[in-house]
């Protein structure tokens, strides 16, 4: 079974990981190239976090790419003329991230200092599932928060997190026993060294469960 290289330790202090998306990735030079589809497509997961986007390629030898929202000049749906250059099963769903700086991590699957790349770059992410409009709505809110003063930014991110919590409920299919009785269900943060991960806590008559809002937790039993 493949092990994800992405972890919450790759994020800034206090940063929250919300969700991930199945995508094909194109860098700027690949995007405009005439190479074969199989040579330029890079399958992976796009992690949507409160202060950044992180792309984790399926190929473990390729680096993770972290794009902080504060360094993003523009995040938008790709234009129609550019869409036609992409040969994907879902060509109508693509996000273009235009950033002035990004970081590369774990290249060659080796733990090492991050490599920071200065200079304007465009990254294109073609969604395999879902609609780009819905994703851009969420990402756009986070991008706007990064342009605010620190106190206003924290307030906006907290409001986004609270709204997310309010829309979630614990998946009771995770209960171990059909005869378990629910005693308490509430929102909570799981705190480990250097990491805070928000989610739901459910206390049953026999077991304590934690279900994170993202898919980073290996299991739900505490």
Secondary structure by P-SEA (a helix, b strand, c coil): cccccccccccccccccccccbbbbbcccccccccccccccccbbbbbcccbbbbbbccccbbbbbbbcccccccccccaaaaaacccccccbbbbbbcccccccccccccccbbbbbcbbbbbbbbccccaaaaaaaaaaaaaaaaccaaaaaaaaaaaaaaaaaaccccccccccccccccbbbbbbbccccbbbbbbbbbcccbbbbbccccccccccc
